[in-house]
């Protein structure tokens, strides 16, 4: 029995791993009370070796604090870091895409110094060649079906985004934080198009010494060339802020201020191109037992991005005590942690909206309190990645010691797509089948059988079965009879 095989070679996501690393920064300023601390991380490179991924980046820390004279001050510092993620699967031919996230920030004092430590999480996707062998022809009766396979194409690009807006008069910009959300990922002919918004949060010091917070949604659009991209392809992407410059210009006549924001954005994407293989998914021999070897062709991709907006409100959990003697001055560093969960009443995006609440005490000193507001939003999704943007958060103290907050959530989800197909990899001829001596046989098939199942049972090609039984309908109904004719030779 002769067989022919072919080998499919593509490029796709081979594995996903996660890692964590701690990055620390030392501040030597005279710090009496820490009001807020922020860290942002940007990747500068990654390389794959045997059993490990080594990735590099920069972490930028900003600290807002009150000194011994109750003056609100700021300090900034950058730290370069190198981290290693280990896995036995890894080898140099793979390409790594690393997504960084600041998972936690802690502060401690040692003598006259303050140390800020950030725990950075890394989601690492490994891409490489994917290949499998499959049966393409031979001396068998074969069932062929188009098998879908997704091939990945990695792309990257950059863009500049800028904005200017008017605010009340401010004396100094103390801290700023940027959060990116992607609302649209579209494959066009030769281009991957990304659209989204950068949420810019600013903590400022007014001329009189009071604190104020401002926020702004800055839209952006990035177009990345990709020869493989076309209408009908799917794609996923990530956009990060590599650099942000914020400055203010005061208008003394109107007691207003104009803020100018200049952002440098970096984008990494993956375009998934769909191919169809004319593969054999089942086969048999009319004369011999055929031992089939099967293989599974697996590939992953994504669906469209779906966004929704929801308003949340409720009582917050606080990291410290407050009273009516405290004046609420600003809500800053808005952020969220969320995941897709499943329950009896369907899927939900559940998480916590968080922020730093800055207070002015009766003694004229400032302090910061962390607040968290849980949320649960029903969604229609199966297995999606989720990002949540928190904006417009406000807080008030209705009852002493309690904070009620409300915020707007922008939730973006992208469905994960998995394609898996079982196909015949090879076939081996075994013992011969016993010969049928009768010229005509009547066979009663199982109810529900299709043409292929019936042909396989009879060891006849589907064409021969339908030629002998032109009136048969599929799937087969109970009680139907199938006639099998065999050519006889007479000596």
Secondary structure, DSSP 8 states (H G I E B T S, - for coil): --EEEEEEEEEEEEEEEEEEEEEEEEE-S--SEEEEEEEEEEEEEEEEETTEEEEEEEEEEEEEEE-TTS-EEEEEEEEEEEEEEE-TT--TT-EEEEEEEEEEEEEEEETTEEEEEEEEEEEEEEEEEEEEEEEEEESSEEEEEEEEEEEEEEEEEEEEEEEEEEEE--SEEEEEEEEEEEEEEEEETTEEEEEEEEEEEEEEE-TTS-EEEEEEEEEEEEEEE-TT--TT-EEEEEEEEEEEEEEEEEETTTTEEEEEEEEEEEEEEEEEEEEEEEEEEEEE-SSEEEEEEEEEEEEEEEEEEEEEEEEEEEE-EESS---TTSEEEEEEEEEEEEEEEEETTEEEEEEEEEEEEEEE-TTS-EEEEEEEEEEEEE---SSEEEEEEEEEEEEE-SSTT--EEEEEEEEEEEEEEEEEEEEEEEEEEEEE------SEEEE---TT--HHHHHHHHTS-HHHHHHH-TT--SS--TT--EEEE------
